[in-house]
Amino acid sequence: MLFLLSPEKAHNFSTRSFGILNAIPLVGSIVRKMLTYENSNLQKSVFGIDFPNPVGLAAGFDKDGKYINSFSKLGFGFYEVGTVTPLGQIGNDKPRLFRLPEDEALINRMGFNNSGVDILVQSLKDVKNRKDIIIGGNIGKNKLTPNERAVDDYLICFKKLFDYVDYFVVNVSSPNTPGLRSLQEKGPLSHILNTLQRENAIKGRPKPILLKIAPDLTDGQLDDIIEIVQETKLAGLIATNTTIERNLPNSPAERIKEIGNGGLSGKPVADRSTEVIKYISQKTQGAIPIIGVGGINSAAEAQKKLDAGASLVQIYSALVYEGPFLVKRIKKSLAKV
């Protein structure tokens, strides 16, 4: 039924419907019992945070934090909101989200559509049982902010979200904001991260700051990223964001051409994201904690990320094709390892 709707309408319909369902007391408790599974073997401590399990929801699913109360009941070990920008923005023109079911993939060019950091803060204030949910804040810059002033946008989001999230993610790797990926270059990236770390130190109780990187970086660029992470004393990395590559062997070529630009996620990015995780882990002898994301559509794929060197994993696109029971299946399998 959802596939009869456009991808963006299906997303909005399903998130709202699930929220309504969970608001019904008896129904909500039944849904939670059906979808969740906890086991002490799944607990992990990473960058100073104790996670009940290693399976998280990736950023992009709930940019404004509107659905934390309902979707946290799916049994995620952590929940990442955003990407958020200082000011609300509508993002790119629609259509901007596309399914490629032949390859279990999505292409998006959303463009950091969100309601702005102040709205997200209000949503976080409204979260019930906040102490039971680990929340990450994924921060970015507004489209109209020039790159030379990008640090100001990241700093605004960091300051406003500081009291309401457990960790931060600096997003400079989305392909859908013009010029954003150039911030992954050594100079501008070091400036942004050092600025945030100085502010972090001023707070007196610093929060973990992670960097989300693209799968399209060369080995040389990954070496630069490793050096920057070590120099700025970041807590870790998230590998990886969507790719600009088009590894879609089963999808019609004319359909791919028709869709045009955007970041590819889902099954086709699985192998590359695992390669990036493995490269970084081996280069640093596991010294940098990594959250692995990209193409995780089964327990086996999640295990590949962990075996490659990831400490935690995140899912998003696979929920479209596998449904909400995927989280439970992954956790049950990992608990046996």
C-alpha positions as a Markdown table, in Angstrom:
| # | Residue | x | y | z |
|---|---|---|---|---|
| 1 | Met | 0.0 | 0.0 | 0.0 |
| 2 | Leu | 2.8 | 2.4 | 0.9 |
| 3 | Phe | 4.5 | 1.8 | -2.4 |
| 4 | Leu | 1.4 | 3.2 | -4.1 |
| 5 | Leu | 2.3 | 6.5 | -2.7 |
| 6 | Ser | 5.3 | 8.6 | -3.6 |
| 7 | Pro | 8.3 | 7.9 | -1.4 |
| 8 | Glu | 8.1 | 11.2 | 0.5 |
| 9 | Lys | 4.3 | 10.9 | 1.0 |
| 10 | Ala | 4.7 | 7.3 | 2.2 |
| 11 | His | 7.3 | 8.3 | 4.7 |
| 12 | Asn | 5.1 | 11.1 | 6.1 |
| 13 | Phe | 2.1 | 8.9 | 6.2 |
| 14 | Ser | 3.8 | 5.9 | 7.9 |
| 15 | Thr | 5.5 | 8.1 | 10.6 |
| 16 | Arg | 2.3 | 9.9 | 11.5 |
| 17 | Ser | 0.3 | 6.7 | 11.5 |
| 18 | Phe | 2.8 | 4.9 | 13.7 |
| 19 | Gly | 2.7 | 7.8 | 16.1 |
| 20 | Ile | -1.1 | 7.7 | 16.3 |
| 21 | Leu | -1.0 | 4.0 | 16.8 |
| 22 | Asn | 1.4 | 4.2 | 19.7 |
| 23 | Ala | -0.7 | 6.9 | 21.3 |
| 24 | Ile | -3.5 | 4.4 | 21.9 |
| 25 | Pro | -2.5 | 3.0 | 25.3 |
| 26 | Leu | -3.3 | -0.7 | 24.9 |
| 27 | Val | -2.3 | -0.8 | 21.2 |
| 28 | Gly | 0.9 | 1.0 | 21.9 |
| 29 | Ser | 2.0 | -1.5 | 24.5 |
| 30 | Ile | 1.1 | -4.4 | 22.2 |
| 31 | Val | 3.1 | -2.9 | 19.3 |
| 32 | Arg | 6.1 | -2.4 | 21.6 |
| 33 | Lys | 6.0 | -6.0 | 22.8 |
| 34 | Met | 5.9 | -7.2 | 19.2 |
| 35 | Leu | 8.7 | -5.1 | 17.9 |
| 36 | Thr | 11.3 | -5.0 | 20.7 |
| 37 | Tyr | 13.8 | -7.4 | 22.0 |
| 38 | Glu | 16.5 | -6.7 | 24.6 |
| 39 | Asn | 19.4 | -8.8 | 25.9 |
| 40 | Ser | 22.2 | -7.9 | 28.2 |
| 41 | Asn | 24.6 | -9.4 | 25.6 |
| 42 | Leu | 23.8 | -6.4 | 23.3 |
| 43 | Gln | 24.9 | -3.7 | 25.7 |
| 44 | Lys | 27.9 | -1.6 | 24.6 |
| 45 | Ser | 29.9 | 1.3 | 26.0 |
| 46 | Val | 31.2 | 3.5 | 23.3 |
| 47 | Phe | 32.8 | 7.0 | 23.6 |
| 48 | Gly | 31.6 | 7.2 | 27.2 |
| 49 | Ile | 28.0 | 6.3 | 26.6 |
| 50 | Asp | 26.3 | 3.1 | 27.6 |
| 51 | Phe | 24.1 | 1.8 | 24.8 |
| 52 | Pro | 21.4 | -0.8 | 25.5 |
| 53 | Asn | 22.1 | -2.3 | 22.1 |
| 54 | Pro | 24.3 | -1.4 | 19.0 |
| 55 | Val | 21.5 | -0.8 | 16.5 |
| 56 | Gly | 20.5 | 2.9 | 15.9 |
| 57 | Leu | 18.3 | 4.9 | 13.6 |
| 58 | Ala | 20.3 | 7.0 | 11.2 |
| 59 | Ala | 19.8 | 10.7 | 10.7 |
| 60 | Gly | 17.4 | 11.8 | 8.0 |
| 61 | Phe | 14.5 | 9.8 | 9.2 |
| 62 | Asp | 13.3 | 12.2 | 11.8 |
| 63 | Lys | 14.9 | 15.6 | 11.1 |
| 64 | Asp | 12.8 | 17.6 | 13.5 |
| 65 | Gly | 12.6 | 15.0 | 16.3 |
| 66 | Lys | 8.8 | 14.8 | 16.0 |
| 67 | Tyr | 8.6 | 11.1 | 16.3 |
| 68 | Ile | 11.0 | 10.1 | 19.0 |
| 69 | Asn | 8.3 | 9.1 | 21.5 |
| 70 | Ser | 6.8 | 6.7 | 19.0 |
| 71 | Phe | 9.7 | 5.4 | 17.0 |
| 72 | Ser | 12.0 | 4.8 | 20.0 |
| 73 | Lys | 9.6 | 2.0 | 20.8 |
| 74 | Leu | 11.0 | 0.1 | 17.8 |
| 75 | Gly | 13.9 | -1.0 | 20.1 |
| 76 | Phe | 16.7 | 1.2 | 18.7 |
| 77 | Gly | 19.7 | 1.5 | 21.0 |
| 78 | Phe | 20.1 | 5.1 | 20.0 |
| 79 | Tyr | 18.2 | 7.6 | 17.9 |
| 80 | Glu | 19.8 | 10.3 | 15.7 |
| 81 | Val | 17.8 | 13.4 | 14.8 |
| 82 | Gly | 18.6 | 15.9 | 12.0 |
| 83 | Thr | 20.3 | 16.9 | 9.9 |
| 84 | Val | 19.3 | 20.2 | 11.4 |
| 85 | Thr | 20.4 | 23.7 | 10.4 |
| 86 | Pro | 20.1 | 27.1 | 12.3 |
| 87 | Leu | 17.2 | 28.3 | 10.2 |
| 88 | Gly | 14.4 | 26.2 | 8.8 |
| 89 | Gln | 14.6 | 25.5 | 5.1 |
| 90 | Ile | 12.3 | 23.7 | 2.7 |
| 91 | Gly | 15.1 | 21.8 | 0.9 |
| 92 | Asn | 15.2 | 21.0 | -2.8 |
| 93 | Asp | 12.3 | 20.9 | -5.2 |
| 94 | Lys | 10.0 | 17.9 | -5.2 |
| 95 | Pro | 10.2 | 15.1 | -6.3 |
| 96 | Arg | 13.4 | 14.6 | -4.4 |
| 97 | Leu | 13.2 | 11.0 | -3.0 |
| 98 | Phe | 13.1 | 8.0 | -5.3 |
| 99 | Arg | 12.8 | 4.2 | -4.8 |
| 100 | Leu | 14.8 | 1.7 | -6.8 |
| 101 | Pro | 13.2 | -1.6 | -5.6 |
| 102 | Glu | 15.1 | -3.7 | -8.1 |
| 103 | Asp | 18.3 | -2.8 | -6.1 |
| 104 | Glu | 16.7 | -2.2 | -2.7 |
| 105 | Ala | 18.0 | 1.3 | -2.9 |
| 106 | Leu | 16.9 | 4.9 | -2.5 |
| 107 | Ile | 18.1 | 8.1 | -4.2 |
| 108 | Asn | 17.5 | 11.4 | -2.4 |
| 109 | Arg | 18.3 | 15.0 | -2.9 |
| 110 | Met | 16.3 | 16.4 | 0.0 |
| 111 | Gly | 18.7 | 19.2 | 0.7 |
| 112 | Phe | 18.6 | 19.4 | 4.5 |
| 113 | Asn | 14.9 | 20.1 | 4.6 |
| 114 | Asn | 14.1 | 20.8 | 8.3 |
| 115 | Ser | 12.2 | 23.3 | 10.5 |
| 116 | Gly | 15.3 | 24.7 | 12.1 |
| 117 | Val | 17.2 | 24.1 | 15.4 |
| 118 | Asp | 14.7 | 25.9 | 17.6 |
| 119 | Ile | 11.9 | 23.6 | 16.6 |
| 120 | Leu | 14.1 | 20.6 | 17.2 |
| 121 | Val | 15.0 | 21.8 | 20.6 |
| 122 | Gln | 11.3 | 22.1 | 21.5 |
| 123 | Ser | 10.7 | 18.6 | 20.2 |
| 124 | Leu | 13.5 | 17.3 | 22.4 |
| 125 | Lys | 12.1 | 19.1 | 25.4 |
| 126 | Asp | 8.8 | 17.2 | 24.8 |
| 127 | Val | 10.4 | 13.7 | 24.8 |
| 128 | Lys | 9.0 | 11.4 | 27.4 |
| 129 | Asn | 11.3 | 9.2 | 29.5 |
| 130 | Arg | 14.3 | 11.1 | 28.1 |
| 131 | Lys | 16.8 | 9.3 | 30.3 |
| 132 | Asp | 15.9 | 6.0 | 28.6 |
| 133 | Ile | 16.7 | 7.2 | 25.1 |
| 134 | Ile | 20.1 | 8.0 | 23.7 |
| 135 | Ile | 19.8 | 10.8 | 21.2 |
| 136 | Gly | 22.4 | 12.1 | 18.7 |
| 137 | Gly | 22.1 | 15.5 | 17.1 |
| 138 | Asn | 23.3 | 15.7 | 13.5 |
| 139 | Ile | 24.1 | 19.3 | 12.5 |
| 140 | Gly | 24.7 | 21.0 | 9.2 |
| 141 | Lys | 24.7 | 24.4 | 7.6 |
| 142 | Asn | 22.0 | 26.3 | 5.8 |
| 143 | Lys | 22.1 | 26.3 | 2.0 |
| 144 | Leu | 22.5 | 30.0 | 1.7 |
| 145 | Thr | 25.4 | 30.2 | 4.2 |
| 146 | Pro | 28.7 | 30.5 | 2.3 |
| 147 | Asn | 31.3 | 27.9 | 3.1 |
| 148 | Glu | 33.6 | 30.5 | 4.6 |
| 149 | Arg | 30.9 | 31.1 | 7.3 |
| 150 | Ala | 29.8 | 27.5 | 7.7 |
| 151 | Val | 31.5 | 27.2 | 11.1 |
| 152 | Asp | 29.0 | 29.8 | 12.4 |
| 153 | Asp | 26.1 | 27.6 | 11.5 |
| 154 | Tyr | 27.6 | 24.5 | 13.1 |
| 155 | Leu | 28.4 | 26.4 | 16.2 |
| 156 | Ile | 24.8 | 27.8 | 16.5 |
| 157 | Cys | 23.3 | 24.3 | 16.3 |
| 158 | Phe | 25.9 | 22.9 | 18.7 |
| 159 | Lys | 25.2 | 25.6 | 21.4 |
| 160 | Lys | 21.4 | 25.3 | 21.1 |
| 161 | Leu | 21.3 | 21.5 | 21.2 |
| 162 | Phe | 24.0 | 20.9 | 23.8 |
| 163 | Asp | 21.7 | 20.4 | 26.7 |
| 164 | Tyr | 19.3 | 18.1 | 24.8 |
| 165 | Val | 21.4 | 15.5 | 23.0 |
| 166 | Asp | 23.9 | 12.9 | 24.1 |
| 167 | Tyr | 26.3 | 13.2 | 21.2 |
| 168 | Phe | 26.8 | 15.3 | 18.1 |
| 169 | Val | 27.5 | 14.5 | 14.5 |
| 170 | Val | 29.0 | 17.0 | 12.1 |
| 171 | Asn | 27.6 | 16.4 | 8.7 |
| 172 | Val | 29.8 | 17.7 | 5.9 |
| 173 | Ser | 29.3 | 14.8 | 3.6 |
| 174 | Ser | 25.8 | 15.1 | 2.2 |
| 175 | Pro | 25.9 | 15.5 | -1.6 |
| 176 | Asn | 22.7 | 17.5 | -1.7 |
| 177 | Thr | 23.8 | 20.9 | -0.5 |
| 178 | Pro | 26.0 | 22.7 | -3.1 |
| 179 | Gly | 29.6 | 22.9 | -2.0 |
| 180 | Leu | 29.1 | 21.1 | 1.3 |
| 181 | Arg | 31.5 | 18.2 | 0.6 |
| 182 | Ser | 34.3 | 20.7 | 0.0 |
| 183 | Leu | 34.2 | 21.2 | 3.8 |
| 184 | Gln | 35.7 | 17.7 | 4.1 |
| 185 | Glu | 39.0 | 19.2 | 2.9 |
| 186 | Lys | 41.6 | 19.4 | 5.6 |
| 187 | Gly | 41.7 | 23.2 | 6.2 |
| 188 | Pro | 38.0 | 24.0 | 6.5 |
| 189 | Leu | 37.2 | 20.7 | 8.3 |
| 190 | Ser | 39.9 | 21.3 | 10.9 |
| 191 | His | 38.6 | 24.8 | 11.5 |
| 192 | Ile | 35.0 | 23.6 | 12.1 |
| 193 | Leu | 36.0 | 20.8 | 14.4 |
| 194 | Asn | 38.5 | 22.7 | 16.4 |
| 195 | Thr | 35.9 | 25.5 | 16.9 |
| 196 | Leu | 33.3 | 23.0 | 18.2 |
| 197 | Gln | 35.8 | 21.3 | 20.4 |
| 198 | Arg | 36.8 | 24.6 | 22.0 |
| 199 | Glu | 33.1 | 25.3 | 22.7 |
| 200 | Asn | 32.8 | 21.7 | 24.0 |
| 201 | Ala | 35.6 | 22.3 | 26.5 |
| 202 | Ile | 34.0 | 25.6 | 27.7 |
| 203 | Lys | 30.9 | 23.7 | 28.7 |
| 204 | Gly | 32.9 | 21.8 | 31.3 |
| 205 | Arg | 31.1 | 18.5 | 30.6 |
| 206 | Pro | 32.0 | 17.8 | 26.9 |
| 207 | Lys | 29.8 | 15.8 | 24.7 |
| 208 | Pro | 31.1 | 13.3 | 22.1 |
| 209 | Ile | 31.5 | 14.8 | 18.7 |
| 210 | Leu | 31.6 | 12.5 | 15.6 |
| 211 | Leu | 32.2 | 13.3 | 12.0 |
| 212 | Lys | 30.0 | 11.7 | 9.2 |
| 213 | Ile | 32.0 | 11.0 | 6.1 |
| 214 | Ala | 31.2 | 10.2 | 2.5 |
| 215 | Pro | 31.9 | 6.8 | 0.9 |
| 216 | Asp | 33.4 | 8.5 | -2.1 |
| 217 | Leu | 36.6 | 9.5 | -0.4 |
| 218 | Thr | 39.9 | 8.2 | -1.8 |
| 219 | Asp | 42.4 | 6.4 | 0.5 |
| 220 | Gly | 44.5 | 9.6 | 0.6 |
| 221 | Gln | 41.4 | 11.6 | 1.7 |
| 222 | Leu | 40.6 | 9.0 | 4.3 |
| 223 | Asp | 44.2 | 9.3 | 5.6 |
| 224 | Asp | 43.6 | 13.1 | 6.0 |
| 225 | Ile | 40.3 | 12.4 | 7.8 |
| 226 | Ile | 42.1 | 10.1 | 10.2 |
| 227 | Glu | 44.8 | 12.7 | 10.9 |
| 228 | Ile | 42.1 | 15.4 | 11.5 |
| 229 | Val | 40.1 | 13.2 | 13.9 |
| 230 | Gln | 43.3 | 12.5 | 15.9 |
| 231 | Glu | 44.4 | 16.1 | 15.9 |
| 232 | Thr | 41.0 | 17.5 | 17.0 |
| 233 | Lys | 40.4 | 14.6 | 19.4 |
| 234 | Leu | 37.0 | 13.7 | 18.0 |
| 235 | Ala | 35.1 | 10.9 | 19.7 |
| 236 | Gly | 34.7 | 9.0 | 16.4 |
| 237 | Leu | 33.3 | 8.7 | 12.9 |
| 238 | Ile | 30.2 | 7.7 | 11.1 |
| 239 | Ala | 30.9 | 5.8 | 7.9 |
| 240 | Thr | 29.2 | 6.4 | 5.6 |
| 241 | Asn | 26.8 | 8.9 | 4.1 |
| 242 | Thr | 25.1 | 8.4 | 0.7 |
| 243 | Thr | 27.2 | 8.0 | -2.4 |
| 244 | Ile | 27.1 | 9.9 | -5.7 |
| 245 | Glu | 28.1 | 6.7 | -7.5 |
| 246 | Arg | 25.4 | 4.7 | -9.4 |
| 247 | Asn | 26.1 | 1.0 | -8.7 |
| 248 | Leu | 22.6 | -0.1 | -9.7 |
| 249 | Pro | 22.9 | -3.3 | -11.8 |
| 250 | Asn | 19.3 | -4.2 | -11.7 |
| 251 | Ser | 17.6 | -0.9 | -12.2 |
| 252 | Pro | 16.7 | 0.4 | -15.7 |
| 253 | Ala | 19.3 | 2.8 | -17.0 |
| 254 | Glu | 16.6 | 5.2 | -18.3 |
| 255 | Arg | 15.1 | 5.3 | -14.8 |
| 256 | Ile | 18.4 | 6.2 | -13.2 |
| 257 | Lys | 19.0 | 8.9 | -15.8 |
| 258 | Glu | 15.5 | 10.3 | -15.3 |
| 259 | Ile | 16.1 | 10.6 | -11.5 |
| 260 | Gly | 19.3 | 12.5 | -12.0 |
| 261 | Asn | 21.4 | 13.9 | -9.1 |
| 262 | Gly | 21.2 | 12.8 | -5.5 |
| 263 | Gly | 22.7 | 10.5 | -2.9 |
| 264 | Leu | 22.3 | 6.8 | -3.3 |
| 265 | Ser | 21.6 | 4.7 | -0.2 |
| 266 | Gly | 20.5 | 1.2 | 0.6 |
| 267 | Lys | 22.0 | -2.2 | -0.5 |
| 268 | Pro | 24.3 | -0.8 | -3.3 |
| 269 | Val | 26.4 | 1.2 | -0.8 |
| 270 | Ala | 26.8 | -1.7 | 1.6 |
| 271 | Asp | 30.2 | -3.0 | 0.3 |
| 272 | Arg | 31.8 | 0.4 | 0.0 |
| 273 | Ser | 30.8 | 1.6 | 3.4 |
| 274 | Thr | 32.2 | -1.6 | 4.9 |
| 275 | Glu | 35.5 | -1.1 | 3.0 |
| 276 | Val | 35.8 | 2.4 | 4.4 |
| 277 | Ile | 35.1 | 1.1 | 7.9 |
| 278 | Lys | 37.7 | -1.6 | 7.5 |
| 279 | Tyr | 40.3 | 0.8 | 6.1 |
| 280 | Ile | 40.0 | 3.2 | 8.9 |
| 281 | Ser | 39.9 | 0.5 | 11.6 |
| 282 | Gln | 43.0 | -1.2 | 10.2 |
| 283 | Lys | 44.9 | 2.1 | 9.7 |
| 284 | Thr | 44.2 | 3.2 | 13.3 |
| 285 | Gln | 44.3 | -0.3 | 14.9 |
| 286 | Gly | 40.8 | 0.2 | 16.1 |
| 287 | Ala | 41.6 | 3.4 | 17.9 |
| 288 | Ile | 38.8 | 5.5 | 16.4 |
| 289 | Pro | 35.3 | 4.3 | 17.3 |
| 290 | Ile | 33.1 | 4.0 | 14.2 |
| 291 | Ile | 29.3 | 3.9 | 13.7 |
| 292 | Gly | 28.8 | 1.8 | 10.6 |
| 293 | Val | 25.9 | 2.8 | 8.3 |
| 294 | Gly | 25.1 | 2.0 | 4.7 |
| 295 | Gly | 23.1 | -0.9 | 3.2 |
| 296 | Ile | 22.4 | -2.8 | 6.4 |
| 297 | Asn | 19.3 | -4.8 | 5.5 |
| 298 | Ser | 19.9 | -7.9 | 7.5 |
| 299 | Ala | 21.7 | -9.3 | 10.6 |
| 300 | Ala | 24.4 | -10.6 | 8.3 |
| 301 | Glu | 25.1 | -7.1 | 6.9 |
| 302 | Ala | 25.2 | -5.6 | 10.4 |
| 303 | Gln | 27.7 | -8.3 | 11.5 |
| 304 | Lys | 29.9 | -7.4 | 8.5 |
| 305 | Lys | 30.1 | -3.8 | 9.6 |
| 306 | Leu | 30.9 | -4.9 | 13.2 |
| 307 | Asp | 33.5 | -7.4 | 11.9 |
| 308 | Ala | 35.1 | -4.7 | 9.8 |
| 309 | Gly | 35.7 | -2.5 | 12.9 |
| 310 | Ala | 32.4 | -0.7 | 13.6 |
| 311 | Ser | 31.3 | -0.5 | 17.3 |
| 312 | Leu | 27.7 | 0.4 | 16.5 |
| 313 | Val | 25.5 | 0.4 | 13.4 |
| 314 | Gln | 22.6 | 2.5 | 12.0 |
| 315 | Ile | 19.8 | 1.7 | 9.6 |
| 316 | Tyr | 17.4 | 3.8 | 7.6 |
| 317 | Ser | 16.8 | 2.8 | 3.9 |
| 318 | Ala | 16.3 | -0.9 | 4.7 |
| 319 | Leu | 13.2 | 0.0 | 6.8 |
| 320 | Val | 11.5 | 0.9 | 3.5 |
| 321 | Tyr | 12.1 | -2.6 | 2.1 |
| 322 | Glu | 12.3 | -4.8 | 5.2 |
| 323 | Gly | 9.8 | -3.1 | 7.6 |
| 324 | Pro | 10.1 | -2.3 | 11.3 |
| 325 | Phe | 10.7 | -5.9 | 12.4 |
| 326 | Leu | 14.3 | -5.6 | 10.9 |
| 327 | Val | 15.5 | -4.0 | 14.1 |
| 328 | Lys | 14.4 | -7.0 | 16.2 |
| 329 | Arg | 15.8 | -9.5 | 13.8 |
| 330 | Ile | 19.2 | -7.9 | 13.8 |
| 331 | Lys | 19.3 | -7.6 | 17.6 |
| 332 | Lys | 18.3 | -11.3 | 18.1 |
| 333 | Ser | 21.0 | -12.5 | 15.8 |
| 334 | Leu | 23.7 | -10.2 | 17.3 |
| 335 | Ala | 22.8 | -11.4 | 20.8 |
| 336 | Lys | 23.8 | -15.0 | 19.9 |
| 337 | Val | 27.3 | -14.0 | 18.7 |
